[in-house]
Amino acid sequence: MKSPMQVTGPLVAEHHLETAVMARKKWTSFYPTAGICLLLFIFVNITVWWLAPSFVGSKLSRNLPPELQSPDTVTLTTSSPEADPRDLNCTFHNFTCLEVYHCGYDDKTVISIYIYPIQQYYDEMGNDITPPMSREFEEMLRVISQSPYYTKDPETACFFIPSIDLLNQNWVKSPHQISQILASLKWWNLGKNHLLFNMLPGTSPDYTNYLSLNTSKAMVVGGGFSSITYRRTFDVTVAVYNPLLEDVHLQPTSPLEERKWFLVSTQFGLNSVYKTKIEGLAKADTKVLVVERCGQTFNYSVRCDSQGHEFAYPGILQEATFCLVVRGNRLGQPSLMDVLMAGCIPVVVADGYLLPFHEVLDWTRASVHIHEEELSDVLAILKNYSMERVLDMRKQVQFYWERYFNSLANITLTAVKIINDRVFPFDARTYDQWNELPNKKAIKSPLFLPLRAPKSLGFTAVILTYDRIDSLFQVVRQVGKVPSLAKIIVVWNNQEKVPPPISDWPNTGKPIKVITTKYNRLSNRFYPYDEIETECILALDDDIVMLTPDEIEFGFEVWRENPDRLVGYPSRLHIWKNDSQSYSYESEWMNAISMVLTGAAFHHKYFSYMYTYGMPGNLKQWVDEHINCEDIAMNFLVTNVTGKAPIKVVPRKKFKCPECVKEMLSADMSHMVERSECINYFVELYGSMPLRPIEFRADPCLYKDKLPGVLKKYTDLGTL
């Protein structure tokens, strides 16, 4: 059986040199005379012809699972069907292109990927039409096959990857035959749920910026998309991997060190118009360096300036603050990876080019993207960046390189993670998780939990009360109807009056425990009582009679997905006042919130321990003495520990007990002033302002739609 010839490093495409840089050897000299070229051509062809018989029976040693190495062969005829043309209307939400119900078996939040076995394809004349497999593509298959995403069972697979190497379209000699191979795949199904990997799209002379094959409804993980050819929310943009620098290891440099050059250009084979403009930049500023390949010699590790001075590459990139990455024949350039490796800030000059993983990575923090017509003005644009901004961008470049681009494995798995986040958006990584630099000094989330807390144990309602019996019993009746309620604990804060006998309490069908406290303190509501057996606590005031069971149940579901946050109903905001140079507590209805009041809020039991035993300074004592601001203190605590803002649920904004208005503390006009004083005092104790404003609210799906109640999970929601 024939085995596809393994090709080493077919990905490098530096403008006009696509076919020149295929080997990893760094040639030291090449004399471009016609005679030598002819002799080499004859010698190579004779050698290939002579060695061809040895390839027939050879079997390449692949570091792949045995199930991916199939001895089967497939013969295609001229009448074999082809795949349909590329569907331009595919999006993630277009279910004619993607069938997501194949995903999520066994309630897992990890997609499953099946890889087709490697097979040989022949035409009816017996000619091998199997595309040669590069080492890079084999590595990508190996990485996926060893990842948690891999499955051996195609019947339960979410996505399928054909073992057809399409990374470099230069190696696709017959698009018609490749289209036939794709259509012959057992689970092709018009390409639905299929992933095709391509880094170098298009061929001479057109160089399209997409994989110009009949790919039907298949999803393309591509390295050269433009904003026009990219199918939004469907395709995935990746980096053009550069195998020539795979074994290069640069000495790490500090982002804080001063760089010798302000702007460096190291590409060669550029369009003559761009080349002239870049040379003009070097003439206008001595801090601009322009280098190309040295004479007629091709050595990827060396660059020369116009005077013949040699510079080590890519080391020279480490000596620059900004590095140009200009479009070539293709939009995606491997030089971008060289620049990221060196920790230089890329200045991308390619109209419409979508940077790698742009869907999740905020490239405005790590690069400068200018229009091609502005190339002559690039120095003026770059000099507007402050040194503080430059230092932040250098750190971001280094972070992106180390996290997402420093290996083919990282590039592959990052692309798969993006697809996984699309399929399971409730489990998706946040913007901060994708883009924020890890701070070793920061306090990590203390909750060693799965992302979703277990539902089986439910929550414990902890109701703080003093002597409002009627409203207390009404609250108990309401919360007792919530399906996920496990237990009710009433914290009786009145030392002069005994609680009602148990026979007088409402019958909810759930355990009720009354705890009589020794002192009348607001902090009693956050004490980690032994009677609390669930991880989740719903803190309630005895006058929150307006919440419906559906609203409470939905709030608990939101907390299960965010167990390290405060999840509540009434919300508040802190605002900085320039006139007083202090913070102000605001209760007006606004889009932004930074606090949820613990008169009705879910939190993890861990934060009860933290509130009781881990508050800074005398904060807990101060709250008890002033009989105010325990809810603000809890918001400070949780946000300071986790760095995450609270979440408000359901649209309700009215939380006043009609029967309790005269007794409500917030009815006092001085209350707002005292609350503002609390915030400013807490800032002094913490040494900073941990609260984070956020414009976000969680509402049930379809709650506003005029549909029959049977179609809605939560129908009983209060009005604004």
N, C-alpha and C positions, 0 to 999 in steps of 0.2 A: 504494500500500500504506500502510496505517496504521502509524504507529510509536508505541510506548508513550510516553506523556507523561512527561518527566523531572521528577521531584519533588525539590525541594531540602529537605534536612534534615527527614525525617519521623520521626526517632528520639527526639526529646526527649519524655519523659513524666514530668513532675514532678507526680505524684499526680493531682489532678483536672484537670490542664491538658493532657491528652494532645493534644487537638485545638486548643488555643490557641497552642501554640508550634510552628508548622510553618514559618514564614518566618524568614529570618535577620535581617530588619530589626528594629531595636530601637525599637519604637513609643514615642513620648514622651507620647502622651495618647490616651485612649479614653473616650468618654462613653457609658455603657451605657444609653442610653434606647431604648425600643422603636421609636421612629420612625426613628432613625438606623440601628438594626440592620436594620429592614425595608428601608430604602432601600439599604443596602449589599448585603443579600441579593439584591434585585431587580437592582441594578447588576452584581453578579458574575455572576448567571445570564444576564443579557442579553449581557454581554461574552463569556462562554464560548460561548453560542449563536452569537454573531456571529463569533467567531474559529474556531469548530469547523471550517469548511471548509478553513481554512489548515493545520490539523493533519493533514488526510487525506493530503496529498501531501508532507508534510514528512519529512525524514530527519535525525534527531539526529546530530550529530558525536560519535562515541564514540571514546575513546582505547583501543580494544580491537583485538586481532588481527583481520585480515579474515575468518578462518575462523569467528569467533564471530558475524558479522553475516550471517545467512542471509535471503534474500528469500522463503523458503518460508513458506507459511501452513498451519495445521492447523485443520480444522473438526471440532468435536465435536458429537455428537448427545445427546439426552436419554438414549439407551440406552448411551452410551459407558461402559465399566467405570470404577469408582472404585478408588483405592488402598485396601488393607485398613486397618482401624483400627491405631493405634499399638501395636506389640508391646511389652508391658511386661516381657517376659522376656529381652530382648536384653542380652547382655554381649559383651565382646570375645572371650571364650573360647567363646561359643555360636556354633558354626559354621553354624547355620541362619540367622544374621543377618549374618554377615560371612565372606566367602570370601578368606582371606589368601593363597591360592595364586595369586591374580592379581597379587600384589606381588613385587617383587624380581627383575625381569627383568635379565639380564646381571650377576647377582651384585652389583647395586648396593644400597646401603642407604638409598635415597631413594625414597619412594613416588611414584607417578605419578598425576596428577589430570587427568581429562578434563572439560572444560566444554562443556556442550551449547550449540550455536549459539542465538542469540537469535531466537525466532520469534514470529509473531503467531498467536493462538488465537481462533477465532470459534465462536459457537454456530450451530445450524442456521438461525437467523433472520438470520444475518449480523452479529450484534452482536459487537464486540470484547470478549473476556473476559480479555485479557492483563492481568495486574496491572501497574500503573505501576512503572517502575524508578526507584528513587531514585539520587541521585548517590553515596550511600554504598555501595550494593550494586554499582554499576558500578565504583567504586574497588576494592572487594574482589575482583571478578573480574579487574580489570586487574592487581592485585598478584600474584594467583596465576598469571595467564597470563605474567607476566614473571619468575616464580620458577623455580628448578631442579625444582620438583615438577610443572610443567605438561607435558602431552603432547598431541599432536594425534591420536594413534592410540588410539581407544577399545578396540581389541582387546587392547592391552597395558596398559590403565589399571588402576590399583589402586582408585581412587575416582572417582566421577562427581559433578559439581555441576550441578544443573539451573539454567538461567538464569532462574529464577523468584524474584522479590524477595519474600521472606517475613520480612524484617527486622522490620517493624512489622505486627503482626496487625490493627491498626486499618485497614490498607489492603486487607485481604483481605475483599472484599465478599461473595464467594460461596465458602465452604469446599468446597461440593459440586463446583463447577467446578474449583477448584484441585486437588482430589483426582483429578478426571478428567484434568487436564493431566499430573499426575505419573504416573498409570497409563499414559498414552499414550506416555511416553518410551521410546525404542527399547531401551535397556539397563536399564530399571527393575528387572525381575527381583525383584518384591516389595520393592523398596527396598534390597536388599542392596548394600553398598559405595557408598551414596549419601550425600552430605553436604548438609544443609539448614541455612542460616544464619538465625537468628532472635534478635533482641535484646529485643524487646518482645512477650512472649507474652500471650495472653488478651485479651478485650475486656470492655467493661462489660455487665452488672454483676458478672460472676463473676470476671474477671481471673485465669484459671488461670495457674499458674506454669510452664507448658510450652506448646509450640506445639500448640494444640488443633485439629489437622487430622488427617485420615487419612494418616499418614505410613508405615504398615506397618513395615518393618524398617530404615528409613533412620536414619542417625546424625544427631543434631541438635546443632549448635553453638549453644547458647542462652545468653541473658543473664539469666534469672530463675528458674533451677532451685531447688527446695527439696530437702532430703535425701530426701524421699519420692518426688518425681516424677523425680529424676535417676536414670538407668540407669547404675549404677556400672561403670566401666571401658569404657563405650560412648559416652555423650554427652560433650560438652566444655562446660565452663562458661566464658563469656566476659564481658567488661565491656559495660555499656550505654554506647555511645559518645555523646558530647555534641557535636553539630556546632555548637552556638551558641558554643562556646569554641574552635573550631578555629583561628581567626586571633588568638586572645589569647595574648600572650607575656609572662609575668610575669618580672620581674627576679629572677634566682636569689638565694636567701638561704642563709646558712650554717646548717647544722644545729645549730651551737654557740651561735647568738645567742639572747638571752633574748626570750621572746614576751610581748606585752602581755596577752593573754587566756589563761586556763587552758582554757576550754571555750567553743566557739562553735557555735550552731545557726543555719543560714541557710536551711533548707528552708521552703517554704510549702505550704499545702493539706494539712497533716497532720491525722490523726484528732484530734478534739477532746480525747480522753483523753490522748493523747501530748502535745498542745499544752499542756494544763494542767500536766502534770508538768514539762515543760521550762521553762515560765514560773516554776514554783516553784523550779527550780534557780537561775534568775537572781535571784530575790528572796533566796535563801539565801546567795549568794556574789557579791560585786561583780566577781569575776574571770570571771564567766560572762556571755556576751553572746548574746542571742536577737534575731535580726532576721528580717524577712519582706519581702515586696514592699511597695512604698511606696503605700499607699492603693489606689485603683482603677486606678492607672497601672501598666502592665506594662512594665518595662524590666529585662532580665535582668542588666544590668551594675550595678544599684543595689539595695541593701537598706536597710531602715529599722528602727530599734528602736521600742519602744512610745511613745517621746517624739517621734518624727518625725525623729530624727537620721539623716542619710544616710551610708552606707558603700559604698565602691566594691567591686564584686564581680567576680571572685573574690579581689581583693587582700586583703580582710579576713581570708580564710582563712590567709594567710601570717603573720598576727599572732597566731595561736592555736597552742597546744600540741596540743590535742585538738579534733576536729571531729565533731559528731554526724552519723550517716547513718542515719536512721530509715526503716523500711519505709513505703511508701505503699500505693496500691492493688496495686502490683506489688512483689515482693521486690527485684528489681534496680532500682537508682536511678542515673541519670546523675550525681547529686551526688557519688557515690563518686569518679568521675574528676576532678571539680572539686577535691576534697579532696587527692587524690594529686598533682595538678598543683601545688598550693600548698605541698606538702611538709608538710601537717598530718597528724597521726596520726588515722586514721579510727576512730571508735567506732561500730561497727555494731550497731544495735538492730533485729534482724529474725530472729525464731526460725526455724530451719531453713534459712536462706539460705546457699547455697554460694557463696563468694566466687570471683571470676574466676580461672581456672586453678588452682583449689585442689588439683588432682591433683599439681602439681609445685611450686607456690609455698607456702612456709611462712608463712601469714598471721599466725601468733602472733608473728612477729618484726617485723611492720609494722602491726598493727592490734589493737584491743581489740574482742572480740565478747561482748556481754552479752545476757541474756534480756530480753524486753520487760517482764516484770514487775519487773525490777530497775532500770528507768529512773530511778526516784526516788532510788536509791542510787548512781547513777553517779559522783557526786563522791567519795564515800568509796572506791569501787573504784579510781578513777583516781589518787587521792592516795597509794595504796600503791605506785605505780611510782616507783622511784628515778630520780634525774636521769641516772645512767649508762644505765639502761635506756631512758629517754626519748630520749637522744641516739642510742643505737644504733637505735632504732625510726625516728627521723627519717631517718637515713642509709639505712635499708632502704626506707622509703617513696620517697625520692628515686631509689634504685636501681631499684625496681620500675617507677616511672613512666617513667624514661628508657629502660629496657630493653624493657618489654613494653606500655606503655599510652599513650605520648605521640603516637601516630598510629594511624589506622585500619589502615595497613599493618602496623605492629608487632602490633596485636591479631590481625589475620588470620593472619600468618605464625607467631605463637606458637601459635595453635590448631592449625595444620597441623603444627608441630614436635611437639606433644604426640601427635598421631595417628601421626606418623612413628616416634616413640620406642616406641609400643605395638607397631607392626608389626615393628620391628627392636630388640628390647630389649637385645641384646648390644651395640648401637651407641648406646644411649640415653644422654642426658645424665644425669649424676649429680645427687644432691641439692645438692652443693656448686656444681656448674656452674649450676644454676638459681637458687640463693639466695645464694651468697657474693658479697660485694662485691669487685670487682676491686681488688687491692692492687698499685699501681704499683711499690712498693718490693720486692715479693716476687719471688723467682726463678721464672721460668716454666719449664715443661718444656723441657729442652734438646734433646729428640729431635724433629727435623724429619721426622717419619714419618707415614704414614697411621695411623689408629687401630689397624689390624691390621698387624703386620709381615709382610713377604712370607714365604710358606711354602717357596718353591722352594729357597732356600739352606740351609734347615735350621738346625742348631745345631752348635757345636763343644764337645765335652766336654773340659774342662781338669781333669786329675786330679793332685792334689798327693800326692806319695809320698816316703818316705824309704828304707825297706828291707823293707816287708812285701810280699814278692813274691807269695805265694800269694793273699792277699786282693786285691792289685792286679790280678792276672790274672783273678780272678773278677769284679771290677768291670768290666774291659775286655770280658769275654765278655757280661755282661748289657747294658751300654750299647751294645755292637755290634749287638744285635738290634733296636734302636729304628729304625723306618723313617726318621725325620727326621734322624738323625745324619749329619753331613757329614764330620767328621774327629775323631780323638782326639789330644789333645796331653797327654803325660805330663810333668809338671814334676818332674824328679829332683832332690831337695833334699839328697842325700847326697854330700858331696865326698870322702869316704873310700872309697867303694865305687862301682864302675862299674855301670851298668845292664846287665841281661841282653842277650845278643846278639839281634838282631831275629828270628833263626830260632826262638827260644824263645817268642816272644810268640804269643798266640792269634790265629788267622786269623779276622777279623771281616768281611772284604770291604770295609772302610773304611780310609782312610789313617791310619797311626799315626806320630806324630812325637814323639821323646823329646828333651826339652830339658834339658841338664845345667846347673845353676845354679852360680855362683861362691860363693854364700854360702847358708847354711841360714836362710832367712827365710820367715816365713809370708806376707809380702806378695808373694812370687814368684808366688803363684797368681793375683794380680790384675794382673800386668804385661801391657800390651797387646802381646803378641807379634805379629810380622809374620805368623807362620804362621796366625793366626786370621783367616780370610777371611769369616766370617759375622758378622752383627750380634748374634746370640744366643750366649751362652756358658752352658754348664752347668758350674758349679763343683762338683767332687766330691772327697771324701776317699777314700783308698784302702781304707777299711774299710766303706764304704757298700755292702755286698753284698746288702742285702735288697730294694732297689728292683727292681720288675719292669719289663720293657720297656713294658707298658701304662701303668704309673704315670708313667714318664718321658715317654712320648709325650703323655699327657694334660696333664702339667705344661707341656710345650712349647706345646700348643694354648692353654692359659690365658695363657702369656706373650705369645703372638702378639696376644691381645686387650688385653694390658696391658704393652706393651714398656717403659714408664717405671716399672715397679715391680719389686721383688724378688719372685720367685715360687719358693717352695721347699716343703720337706717337713717337717723338724723345726722346731718353732716354740718361741719363748720369750716372756717377758713381763717388763716392768719395772714395779715397784710403788713408790710413795712410802711411806716409813715415817715416821710421825709421831714415834715415840719417838726415832729417831736423826736425824730431819730430813735424810734422804738417800734415794737410790734403791737398790732392791734388785733383783738379778737372780734371776728365778724360773724354774724348769724344771718345776714341777708341771703336771699336765694341767688346763688351764683353758679356758673358752670364749673368752676374749680372748687375743689375741696382739699383740705390737708388733715382733717380730723373727722372721726366718727364718734359720736357720744356713746359712752358705755352704758347709758340708760337702756340701750337696745343694740347690742353688738356681740358678735361671736369672736372668741379668741381661744388660743391654745392654753391648756393648763400650765404649760411651762412658764408662760408670762405671769401667771399668778405667783409662782415661786419667785420669779425675778422681781416682781413688784414688791413682794413681802420682804425679800432678803437681799436684793441686788440693786436697789435704787441708789443713785449717787448722793453723797452728802446727807443732809437732813431732810431731803425732799418729802419722804413719806411722813415724817413727823410734822413738817410744815403743813401738809395737806390736812392731816388730822386736826391740827390746832385751828386752822382757818375754816374747816368744814366746807371746803370748796376745791374744785379743780382736780379731783382724783381721775376724772376721765381724760383731761389734758395730760396729766402725768403718765397715764397708760399709753396714750398716743406717742408721747415723747419716747417712752421706753421701747415700744415695739419698733418704731421707725428707726431709732438709733441703733438697735441691735441688728435689724435685718436690712436697713437701707431702703425699705419698700413702703410706699404710701398706702393708706387704708383704701378700702373699696366700699363705696356706697351701693346698696342694692335697692331695687324697685323705685318708681318715680315719686312715691309719697313724700310730701314735704311738711304735712301738718302732723305734729306730735304733741298736741296739747290735750290734756284730759279736761273735758268740759266741766266735770264735777269738781276739779281740783284747781281751777285757775287761781282762786284767791289764796291758795296755800303754796303755789309754785314759787320757788326761789327766783326763777328767771323773770318773774313779774316785777321784781325790784329793779329800778333803773340803775342802781349802783352795781348790779350784778355784772354788767358788761365791762365796767371799769375794773372790777376785781379780777375778772377773767383775763383781761389784757395784762394786768400786773402779774398774774400767775405765769403767763407765757414769758414775759421778760425776765422774771426771776428764775424760771427753769432754764432759760438760755444761759444765764450766768453760771448756774450749777453745772450744766453740760459743757460749757465752754464753746458752744456753737449752736446753730439752729438745725436740729435734725429733721424737722417736719418738711415734707415734700408736697407741694401742691400738685394735683393731678386732675385732669379733665376726663373723667371716666365714670361710668355708672353701669352696673350690670342689671339688665332686665330680662325677663323670660321671653323666649321666642314666641312670636305671634300674639303677644299680649294686647297689641293695638289693632290687630286685624279683626275684621268683622266676620268671624267664622263660628260655626257651632261649637259650643263648649266642649263637646266630646273630642274635638281635635286639639284642644289645648290642655297642657299638663297643669298649668296654674291659672285658674280662671278667676279666683276671688282676690283681686288686687284692688287696693284702695285708690282713691282719686288723689290728685295733687293737693 
